[in-house]
Each structure stands twice: as structure tokens, then as C-alpha cells.
Amino acid sequence: MDRPDKKAASPSQKQAEPPAPGAVRAKLEDVASLAKVSLATASRAINQPDIVRPAIRERVLRAVEMLAYSPDRMAKALSSGRSHTVGAVVPTLGNAIFADGVEALEVGLGARGYTLILAHSQYDPAREFRQIRSMLEYGVDGLVLVGDSFAPDALPLIRHHRRPLVTTYVCTSRQGIPAIGIQNRRATYGMTRYLLELGHREFAVIANTGMPNDRSQARLDGILEAIAEEGIRLPPDRIFEAAQPTIVAGREAFRQLRAAHPGVTAFLCTTDAMAVGALAEARREGIRVPEDISITGFDDVEIAGETDPPLTTVRVPAAEIGTLAADHLISLIEGEPIPMSTQLEAALVIRGSTGPVAAPVLRKRRSRAAVA
């Protein structure tokens, strides 16, 4: 009789194997029984692990692995009437301010057992509408949007589906939507007042209003309001309207504005990315900042403090906006009241890219005798 080459593994040496095809699917009750915890504790350990003691969480997760348990989200959705998913549409992920807000939103939702479905519209209302419709068809429990202007059919569609909604980066909505954000117009009004106090009277604006953008339009309005109070009118050709808030757009805008209006001493940009582009182009052209001109941004993304010189800007509390959006939307989903308007501070951050207007250089006129 042939002897086996290896000894049979003892029970303690055997590794857990996934269930064989056709095996009965493990249930949450099986996980709770194996981990010796209640059904509610097992559920919390899986869906809200941060609120469960580490030792118990480890027991539950070990049972999940041994049983190859995976939540049946379809059944859960059918039984509870919820999918535990939330949809969010932002204009772009190329701007760090939205990336920071999305990260905080996802963390806040995940801590409450919700999964985030994300899309970016590229500032295109028609694209945003298609993304909203797809998320509603998928069965999201609620939506997070940006701003206060949408495609005409977007809000009626959301209300038809009876899904809760919050909007962000603005603190009030004319659409009757709970809003979490800042007062964009007031923030740039304050920035412009600061430049006026430094003696600036010749302005140009680089605004990403080439496509629908109510936040940047409000920022532009704040600038115009502040200078109008001083009796200054800004001609339309001193406003460059970019379609996208990029560094490249900022470079091109500065190049055109400076060539057409060399007397401008203050360039206000409605995003940091465009201000970084303007700074880079000024350096390329040999223009000193802030000795010759001042440049400002808006957002206070991380790079704003690392440019040369560091950028004067307005701080947008993106992480706080994302965290509050998660909290407020889940409250709405669970039938709890929330404030219709949540205003956060938009602080002016003064750095090295702004300074007083340089005194004009007076050249002595040579006498006719000297010329002769």
C-alpha cells in the first residue's frame, strides 16, 4: 500500500476556504453568532466600525472573513426603502477646493454607513442634468450639488423622485434648497476694499464666468460693487471671462489684459488656479509682484501659500462644507430638520502678492541747453 507523501493537515492547520459553489449564503445572523455578539453590534461593526470597540470589531471582521459574508445591499434596500448611497455632482475635480470637499463628504457619509457616488459636470448644465438623472435612476437616497443655478429640469426631476437635496459653496439658495457655504459676493467685496485701501484704482478681473457659474459671478459682482462705491467704472474689456478655472487660462488672461491695459495695478482672480497662472506669466514678462502690480486669488488651496510670492486670497472652508453636507443630508434622509442656510467664514488671507501702489517714477525734463 502506497504511503501518502505528506501527512494530512490537522484541523488546526486547515485554512478557511470560501464556500463551495451552491453553498448557502452567509447571513448577518451567522456572523453575529460566530463572533458571539448581538445582531445590532455585528451590523455596527460592519457599517459604522468607528463606534465599535476594537476588540469586538476584530471579532466581527474575523467572522466576516471566515464566512465569506458580503452584505446583500439589494435586499437591504428593498427592506428598508434605502440604498444607503448618496450622489454628488461637482463642477470639476481639477480644482483642489472641490477635491478637498468631496474627501470630507465621503468620510462623513462613510462613517454613517453610506456610499458616495460621484460625478463632475465640467460646468456644463446639460451634463450635470444627465448625471443627476442617472443617480436618481440608480436609487440614491439623496443628492449633494454645488451652487444655486442648475439646468431647468433638474430640480423638478429631483422633487418628482422625492429625494432630499443640499447644495454647497453658497450659503443661501433662491431655489428653496438647504445651502452650506460662504457669501461669495461679500468675500470679494472685502478683498477689493483691501486693495482700494492700498491705493489701487486701476483694476482688471480674471473670472471663470465663461460658462454658467453663479459662485464666480457673485465674486465678480462683489468686485464691481466695491469699486463702484469709489466712483470707478470697470470697462468690459478689463474683464477676462474664462470657461475653465485653470492655470493656463490665468496665464492667457493676464497676457491679454496686460498687453491691452499696461496701467492696471491690481489683477483680481476668482480662483487661485487662475491667479497662479497670472503670477507665472507676470514673472515670465519680468513684471515684479507686488512692486509693480498686485494679484489676488480665491479659495486658498495648498499651493497658494507656496507660490513666489505667496498668494493673497480668500479661504474657502471646503472640508467643513463637505462634513456639514454629509451631516445635513443624512439628517434629511432620516426625517430630521436642518437649517435652510448655513454660512461659514470666508477669511481674507493676506500674503506677499499684494502691496501698495508704486509711486510713479518722475523723469526730469532736460533743458534745451543740455540738449544742445
C-alpha positions as CSV (number, residue, x, y, z in Angstrom):
1,M,0.0,0.0,0.0
2,D,1.5,3.4,-1.0
3,R,2.1,5.9,1.7
4,P,1.0,9.5,1.1
5,D,3.8,11.9,0.5
6,K,2.6,14.3,3.2
7,K,0.7,14.0,6.4
8,A,-2.9,15.1,6.4
9,A,-3.3,18.6,7.9
10,S,-4.7,18.7,11.4
11,P,-7.9,20.6,11.9
12,S,-6.0,23.5,13.5
13,Q,-3.7,23.7,10.4
14,K,-6.5,23.8,7.9
15,Q,-7.1,27.2,6.3
16,A,-10.6,28.7,5.9
17,E,-11.9,28.2,2.4
18,P,-14.6,30.1,0.6
19,P,-18.0,28.4,0.4
20,A,-18.3,25.9,-2.4
21,P,-20.5,26.8,-5.4
22,G,-24.1,26.4,-4.4
23,A,-23.4,26.8,-0.7
24,V,-25.9,28.7,1.4
25,R,-25.0,32.4,1.5
26,A,-23.9,33.5,5.0
27,K,-26.3,35.9,6.7
28,L,-25.6,38.7,9.2
29,E,-27.1,36.4,11.9
30,D,-24.4,33.8,11.2
31,V,-21.7,36.5,11.6
32,A,-23.2,37.6,14.9
33,S,-23.4,34.0,16.2
34,L,-19.8,33.2,15.2
35,A,-18.5,36.4,16.7
36,K,-20.7,35.9,19.8
37,V,-22.2,39.4,19.6
38,S,-25.7,40.7,19.1
39,L,-27.1,41.3,15.6
40,A,-27.1,45.1,16.2
41,T,-23.4,45.0,17.3
42,A,-22.4,43.0,14.2
43,S,-24.2,45.5,12.0
44,R,-22.5,48.4,13.6
45,A,-19.1,46.8,13.4
46,I,-19.6,46.4,9.6
47,N,-21.3,49.6,8.8
48,Q,-20.0,52.0,11.5
49,P,-16.8,50.5,12.6
50,D,-15.5,53.7,14.3
51,I,-18.1,53.5,17.0
52,V,-17.4,49.8,18.0
53,R,-14.6,48.8,20.4
54,P,-11.6,47.5,18.6
55,A,-11.6,44.0,20.2
56,I,-15.3,43.4,19.3
57,R,-14.7,44.9,15.8
58,E,-11.9,42.5,15.2
59,R,-14.0,39.5,16.2
60,V,-16.8,40.5,13.9
61,L,-14.4,41.1,10.9
62,R,-12.8,37.8,11.5
63,A,-16.2,36.1,11.4
64,V,-17.0,38.0,8.2
65,E,-13.8,36.7,6.6
66,M,-14.3,33.1,7.8
67,L,-17.9,33.0,6.5
68,A,-17.1,35.0,3.3
69,Y,-20.0,37.2,4.3
70,S,-21.0,40.1,2.0
71,P,-23.9,42.4,2.7
72,D,-26.9,41.9,0.3
73,R,-27.4,45.6,-0.4
74,M,-30.3,44.9,-2.8
75,A,-32.2,43.1,-0.1
76,K,-31.3,45.7,2.4
77,A,-32.5,48.5,0.1
78,L,-35.8,46.6,-0.5
79,S,-36.5,46.0,3.2
80,S,-35.5,49.5,4.4
81,G,-36.5,51.6,1.4
82,R,-33.0,52.9,1.2
83,S,-29.9,52.2,-0.9
84,H,-27.5,53.8,1.6
85,T,-25.9,55.6,-1.4
86,V,-25.6,59.4,-1.9
87,G,-24.9,61.1,-5.2
88,A,-22.8,64.2,-5.6
89,V,-22.1,66.3,-8.7
90,V,-19.3,68.8,-8.6
91,P,-18.1,71.1,-11.4
92,T,-14.6,69.7,-11.6
93,L,-12.1,67.6,-9.6
94,G,-9.2,69.6,-11.2
95,N,-9.7,72.3,-8.6
96,A,-8.4,71.2,-5.2
97,I,-11.1,73.1,-3.4
98,F,-13.7,70.6,-4.7
99,A,-11.4,67.6,-4.2
100,D,-11.0,68.6,-0.5
101,G,-14.7,69.0,-0.1
102,V,-15.5,65.6,-1.7
103,E,-13.0,63.9,0.5
104,A,-14.6,65.3,3.6
105,L,-18.1,64.4,2.3
106,E,-17.1,60.8,1.6
107,V,-15.6,60.4,5.1
108,G,-18.7,61.8,6.7
109,L,-21.0,59.6,4.7
110,G,-18.9,56.5,5.2
111,A,-18.9,57.0,9.0
112,R,-22.7,56.7,8.8
113,G,-22.8,53.7,6.5
114,Y,-23.4,55.5,3.2
115,T,-21.5,55.1,0.0
116,L,-20.8,58.1,-2.2
117,I,-21.4,58.1,-6.0
118,L,-19.5,61.0,-7.6
119,A,-19.6,62.8,-10.9
120,H,-18.2,66.1,-12.3
121,S,-20.1,68.3,-14.8
122,Q,-17.3,70.4,-16.2
123,Y,-19.5,73.4,-15.6
124,D,-22.0,72.1,-18.2
125,P,-25.7,72.2,-17.0
126,A,-26.8,69.6,-19.6
127,R,-24.1,67.2,-18.4
128,E,-25.0,67.9,-14.8
129,F,-28.7,67.1,-15.5
130,R,-27.8,63.8,-17.1
131,Q,-25.6,62.8,-14.2
132,I,-28.4,63.7,-11.7
133,R,-30.9,61.7,-13.7
134,S,-28.6,58.6,-13.7
135,M,-28.1,58.8,-10.0
136,L,-31.8,59.0,-9.3
137,E,-32.4,56.0,-11.6
138,Y,-29.7,54.2,-9.7
139,G,-31.7,54.8,-6.5
140,V,-29.6,57.2,-4.4
141,D,-31.1,58.3,-1.1
142,G,-30.1,61.9,-1.6
143,L,-28.0,64.4,-3.6
144,V,-25.3,66.9,-2.9
145,L,-24.9,69.6,-5.6
146,V,-22.8,72.8,-5.9
147,G,-24.1,76.4,-6.3
148,D,-27.6,77.7,-7.0
149,S,-28.1,77.5,-10.7
150,F,-29.0,74.3,-12.5
151,A,-30.5,73.0,-15.7
152,P,-34.2,74.0,-15.8
153,D,-35.5,70.4,-15.4
154,A,-33.0,69.3,-12.7
155,L,-34.9,70.4,-9.6
156,P,-38.3,69.3,-10.8
157,L,-36.9,65.9,-11.5
158,I,-35.3,65.6,-8.0
159,R,-38.6,66.7,-6.4
160,H,-40.5,64.2,-8.6
161,H,-38.3,61.4,-7.1
162,R,-38.8,62.9,-3.6
163,R,-35.1,62.8,-2.8
164,P,-33.5,65.1,-0.2
165,L,-31.0,67.6,-1.6
166,V,-28.5,70.0,-0.2
167,T,-26.3,72.5,-2.1
168,T,-22.9,73.7,-1.2
169,Y,-20.3,76.5,-1.7
170,V,-23.2,79.0,-1.3
171,C,-24.8,79.9,2.0
172,T,-28.3,80.7,0.7
173,S,-30.4,79.4,-2.2
174,R,-33.1,81.1,-4.2
175,Q,-34.4,77.7,-5.1
176,G,-35.6,76.7,-1.6
177,I,-32.7,74.3,-1.1
178,P,-30.7,73.9,2.2
179,A,-27.4,75.5,1.5
180,I,-24.0,75.3,3.2
181,G,-21.2,77.6,2.2
182,I,-19.9,81.2,2.1
183,Q,-21.1,84.6,0.9
184,N,-19.0,84.8,-2.3
185,R,-20.0,88.4,-3.2
186,R,-19.2,89.7,0.3
187,A,-15.8,87.9,0.2
188,T,-14.6,89.6,-3.0
189,Y,-16.1,92.9,-1.9
190,G,-13.8,92.8,1.2
191,M,-10.8,91.8,-0.9
192,T,-11.4,94.8,-3.2
193,R,-11.8,97.2,-0.3
194,Y,-8.4,96.0,0.9
195,L,-6.8,96.8,-2.5
196,L,-8.5,100.2,-2.6
197,E,-7.1,101.0,0.9
198,L,-3.6,100.1,-0.6
199,G,-4.2,102.9,-3.1
200,H,-5.2,100.8,-6.2
201,R,-7.5,102.5,-8.7
202,E,-6.7,100.7,-11.9
203,F,-8.2,97.2,-11.9
204,A,-8.6,94.1,-14.1
205,V,-10.5,90.9,-13.3
206,I,-9.8,87.3,-14.4
207,A,-13.1,85.5,-13.9
208,N,-14.2,81.9,-14.7
209,T,-17.6,83.1,-15.9
210,G,-17.3,81.9,-19.5
211,M,-19.6,79.1,-18.6
212,P,-22.5,79.2,-16.1
213,N,-21.0,79.7,-12.7
214,D,-23.1,81.5,-10.1
215,R,-20.3,81.5,-7.5
216,S,-17.8,83.2,-9.7
217,Q,-20.5,85.6,-11.0
218,A,-21.2,86.6,-7.4
219,R,-17.4,87.2,-6.8
220,L,-17.3,89.4,-9.9
221,D,-20.3,91.3,-8.7
222,G,-18.6,91.9,-5.3
223,I,-15.6,93.4,-7.0
224,L,-17.7,95.7,-9.2
225,E,-19.7,96.8,-6.2
226,A,-16.7,97.8,-4.2
227,I,-15.0,99.8,-6.9
228,A,-18.3,101.4,-8.0
229,E,-18.6,102.9,-4.4
230,E,-15.4,104.7,-5.2
231,G,-16.8,106.1,-8.4
232,I,-14.6,103.7,-10.5
233,R,-16.1,102.1,-13.6
234,L,-14.6,98.9,-14.9
235,P,-14.8,98.7,-18.7
236,P,-15.9,95.3,-20.1
237,D,-12.6,94.9,-21.8
238,R,-10.8,94.7,-18.4
239,I,-12.8,91.6,-17.5
240,F,-11.5,88.3,-19.0
241,E,-14.1,85.6,-18.8
242,A,-12.5,82.1,-18.9
243,A,-14.5,78.9,-19.5
244,Q,-12.4,76.9,-17.1
245,P,-10.5,77.9,-13.9
246,T,-7.1,76.7,-14.9
247,I,-3.5,77.9,-14.6
248,V,-3.3,78.1,-18.4
249,A,-6.4,80.2,-18.5
250,G,-4.9,82.6,-15.9
251,R,-1.7,82.9,-18.0
252,E,-3.5,83.7,-21.2
253,A,-5.9,86.2,-19.4
254,F,-3.0,88.1,-17.8
255,R,-1.1,88.2,-21.1
256,Q,-4.0,89.7,-22.9
257,L,-5.1,92.1,-20.2
258,R,-1.6,93.4,-19.5
259,A,-0.9,94.0,-23.2
260,A,-4.2,95.9,-23.6
261,H,-4.0,97.8,-20.3
262,P,-0.5,98.3,-19.1
263,G,-1.6,100.8,-16.5
264,V,-3.6,98.2,-14.4
265,T,-2.0,97.8,-11.0
266,A,-4.3,95.2,-9.4
267,F,-5.5,91.9,-11.0
268,L,-8.3,90.1,-9.1
269,C,-8.8,86.4,-10.0
270,T,-11.9,84.5,-9.0
271,T,-9.9,81.3,-8.3
272,D,-6.4,80.5,-7.1
273,A,-5.6,78.4,-10.1
274,M,-6.0,81.4,-12.4
275,A,-4.1,83.6,-10.0
276,V,-1.2,81.2,-10.1
277,G,-1.2,81.4,-13.9
278,A,-1.2,85.2,-13.7
279,L,1.7,85.1,-11.3
280,A,3.7,82.8,-13.5
281,E,3.0,85.0,-16.6
282,A,4.0,88.1,-14.7
283,R,7.3,86.5,-13.8
284,R,7.9,85.4,-17.4
285,E,7.3,89.0,-18.5
286,G,9.7,90.4,-15.9
287,I,6.9,92.2,-14.0
288,R,7.5,92.5,-10.3
289,V,4.8,91.4,-7.8
290,P,3.9,93.2,-5.6
291,E,6.2,96.1,-6.5
292,D,4.7,96.7,-10.0
293,I,1.3,95.0,-9.7
294,S,-0.8,93.1,-7.1
295,I,-2.5,89.8,-7.8
296,T,-5.2,88.1,-5.7
297,G,-6.9,84.7,-5.9
298,F,-9.8,82.9,-4.2
299,D,-10.0,79.5,-2.5
300,D,-6.7,79.3,-0.5
301,V,-5.7,75.9,-1.9
302,E,-2.5,74.5,-0.6
303,I,-0.3,75.8,-3.4
304,A,-1.5,79.4,-2.7
305,G,0.9,79.7,0.2
306,E,3.9,78.2,-1.8
307,T,3.9,80.5,-4.8
308,D,6.6,83.2,-5.2
309,P,5.4,85.5,-3.8
310,P,2.8,83.7,-1.7
311,L,-0.8,84.5,-2.9
312,T,-3.2,86.8,-1.2
313,T,-6.6,85.1,-1.4
314,V,-9.9,84.2,0.3
315,R,-10.0,81.0,2.3
316,V,-13.0,78.7,1.4
317,P,-13.5,76.1,4.2
318,A,-14.0,73.2,1.8
319,A,-13.5,70.4,4.3
320,E,-16.1,71.9,6.7
321,I,-18.5,72.3,3.9
322,G,-18.2,68.6,2.9
323,T,-18.5,67.4,6.5
324,L,-21.6,69.5,7.1
325,A,-23.1,68.4,3.8
326,A,-22.9,64.8,4.9
327,D,-24.4,65.5,8.3
328,H,-27.3,67.6,6.9
329,L,-28.2,65.3,4.1
330,I,-28.3,62.2,6.3
331,S,-30.5,64.2,8.7
332,L,-32.9,64.9,5.9
333,I,-32.9,61.3,4.8
334,E,-33.8,60.3,8.3
335,G,-36.5,62.8,8.6
336,E,-34.8,65.3,10.9
337,P,-34.9,69.1,10.4
338,I,-31.9,71.1,9.3
339,P,-31.2,74.8,8.8
340,M,-32.0,76.2,5.4
341,S,-28.9,78.4,5.4
342,T,-25.5,77.7,6.9
343,Q,-23.0,80.4,6.5
344,L,-19.3,79.7,7.0
345,E,-16.5,82.3,7.3
346,A,-14.5,83.2,4.2
347,A,-11.4,84.8,5.7
348,L,-9.2,87.2,3.8
349,V,-5.6,85.8,3.8
350,I,-3.1,88.5,3.1
351,R,0.3,87.3,1.8
352,G,3.1,88.7,-0.4
353,S,1.3,89.1,-3.8
354,T,-0.3,92.4,-2.8
355,G,1.1,95.7,-1.8
356,P,0.7,99.5,-2.1
357,V,0.6,101.1,-5.5
358,A,4.1,102.1,-6.5
359,A,4.7,105.8,-6.8
360,P,5.1,106.9,-10.4
361,V,8.7,107.5,-11.5
362,L,9.1,111.2,-12.3
363,R,11.7,111.8,-15.0
364,K,13.5,115.2,-15.1
365,R,13.0,117.1,-18.3
366,R,16.2,118.1,-19.9
367,S,16.7,121.7,-20.8
368,R,17.2,122.9,-24.3
369,A,20.7,124.0,-23.4
370,A,21.5,120.5,-22.1
371,V,20.2,119.0,-25.3
372,A,22.3,121.4,-27.4
